[in-house]
Amino acid sequence: MPSIQIINSDDKKISIKLKDVSLHYANALRRICLNGIPIFAIDTVDIIENSSVMADENISHTLGMIPLKTELDGSDESNSRVMLVLDADASENTKVVTTMELESKDQVVKPVSKQIPIAHLAPGQRIRHEAYARLGRGTEHAKWNSANISTITNTDKENEYILTVETTGSLEPKQIVMAGIEELSKRLEEFKEILVNLKE
């Protein structure tokens, strides 16, 4: 019977041993853990004011790549929206605007760190925007990847592999693996239904 054993785990990375699992299934799980778990990322930015040297597009791209904490609560991917507001200026000295000033309207969906730089402002410059995050998957864009790395390595035994997953911070490593297993099972069931319908 297939089995899973946790080898080591911390708040950033987890390594598990997959026993009696074919390479096809192990690799499918690896791919799902990398980019198949829905997480939040900023997708739309309304720039209200930008007097910095950065173009609006650069700021929007930077915001989109900021990892956001996500809660796996079964939210509908087609109807998920969280607003994050930024209003920062520099008065007398040059200033580095960080995610500390990015205010989320949701209690959970927030930047994973308060120290991620967004823009540099010279005295007198200001940026104001309203950004909107939504659930998505890394298959659509890398900003929705739930993991930085997801790798499979062989052991010296047949049908035994080591899966290592490193989170972006949006989810805990163990959550990614558990959600990956659930997603893989769901996809296999859907595929079986398609095959049954084809036979009929």
N, C-alpha and C positions, 0 to 999 in steps of 0.2 A: 504494500500500500504506500502511496506517496506520503511523504512527511516533510515537515519544516522544522529546522532547529536554528535558534538564534545563536550566532557565534559571538558577536559583540555588538553593542549598541550604545549610543550616546545621543545628545540632543541634535547632532548634525549628521550622523552617519549610522547606518545599520548594515551588518553583514549576516546573511542567513544561508544555511545549507539546505539545498533542495535534494531530497533523496527519492529514488525511483520515479523520477520525472524526466520525460524525454526532452531533448534539446529544443524541439519545436515549442513546447509549452513554456520551458524556462526562458527562452528568448522572447516569446510573446509577452510574458510577465515583465521582463526587463524593459521592453519598449513601452508598455503601458505605464510602468512606474516613472519612466522618463517624461512622457508627454501625453499620457492618456487619462490623467486624473484632473478633473476640473478645479481650477483655482481662480482667485480674483487677480486682475491686473487692470491698470488704467488703460482705457481704450479710446476715450474721447476727452479732449481738453478745450475749454472755451477760454481763450486769452482775453482778459478784460483790459489789462495794461501791461506793457512790457517796454521799459526804457533801458534794459540791459543791452549788452553787446551781443547776447545770444539771440539767434533767430527764433521765432515762435515754434518752428518745426523742431529745432534742437531741444527746446525745453519740453515739448510734447513727447519726443522720443525718450528723453531722460526719465520723465515721469512714468512712461509705460514700462520701463525696465526695472522699476523699483519693486522688489518682492513685497507682497501684501499678505498679512496673516489671513488664513482662510479657515472656516469651520465647515467640516463635512456634515451638513445637516439636510442634505437632499434638496437643496435649493434648485429651482428651475433655471437651467442655463439660458433659456430664451427670455427669462423675465427676472433678471438679477441686475441691480443697479445701486451703486453706493457713491455718494458724492464726497469728494475731498477738496478742501478749499485752501488756497495759499494766498497770503497777503503779506509781502515782505518788502522792506525798503532799507536803504543805507543812508544814515544821516550825515555823520562827519567822517567816518572811516570806511574803508573797504570791508565788505562783509561777505562771508560764505553762507549762503542760504542752504539749510539742510532739511531733512525730513522731520526734524523737530517742529518746524513751523507748518507742516502739512497736516491740517486738521481734518480728521475723518468724521463723518456724520453717523458712523456705525461704531458700536462698542467693540466689535471683533476685527473688522476689516481695517487694519492699520499697517503702516510700514513696519517691517520686521526689525528695523533699527532706526534710531533717531539721528544717527550720525552720517547718513548717506547724503553727499553733496548734490545739490540741484543746480545752483548757479552762483556765480561771483557777481557781486554788485559793487560799483564804485559809488562814492558819495553823490547823493541826489537821484540815484536810480531806484526803480521799483518794479516789482512783478506782482501781478494779481491774476488769479485764474480760478476757474471752477473745473475740476476734473471729475470724470465719472468712470468708475471701475465696474467691470462685469465679469462673470464667470466665463472661462474659456479653457481650451485645451491646447497643449503645445503643438499638436498636429496642425493647428491654425497659424500659430506664431510662437516663437521661442519665449516670448515674455510670459506665456502661460505654462511653461515647463514647471512641473512640480519638483523636479530633481535637477541638480547640476550635473551629476553623473549617475549612470545606472549601468553596471557592467556584470557580465557573466564570466566566470573562470571555471576551468575543469578541475576536478580532483583526480586521484588515481583510481577511482571506482567508476564503473559504468552507470550512466544515468544518475550521476550525482554532480551537482554544480554549486558554486558559491555565488550568490547574488549580493552585490554591494550597491547600496543606494545612498546618495548624499543629497540632502534636501536643500532647497533654495532658502528655506526658512518659513515658507508659507504654511507648510504642514510638518508635523513631526515625522521622522523617518519611518517609524512603525506604522503610522497612519497611512503613509504612502503605500507600503507593502500590503497592508490589509485591504485598502481600497483597490489596489491593483489586482489582488486575487479575486475580489468581488466583481470587478469590472471584467476580468477575463472569463469568469464563470458566466456572467450575463451575456457576453458576446458569443460564447460557445453555444448557449441555449438558443440564442437568436439564429445562429447558423444552422443548428439542428432543425429548427422550425422551417427555415428556408428550404432545406433538403427534403423535408417531409412534404412540403407544398409542391415541390418540383416533381416528386414521385407520383403525387395525386394527379 
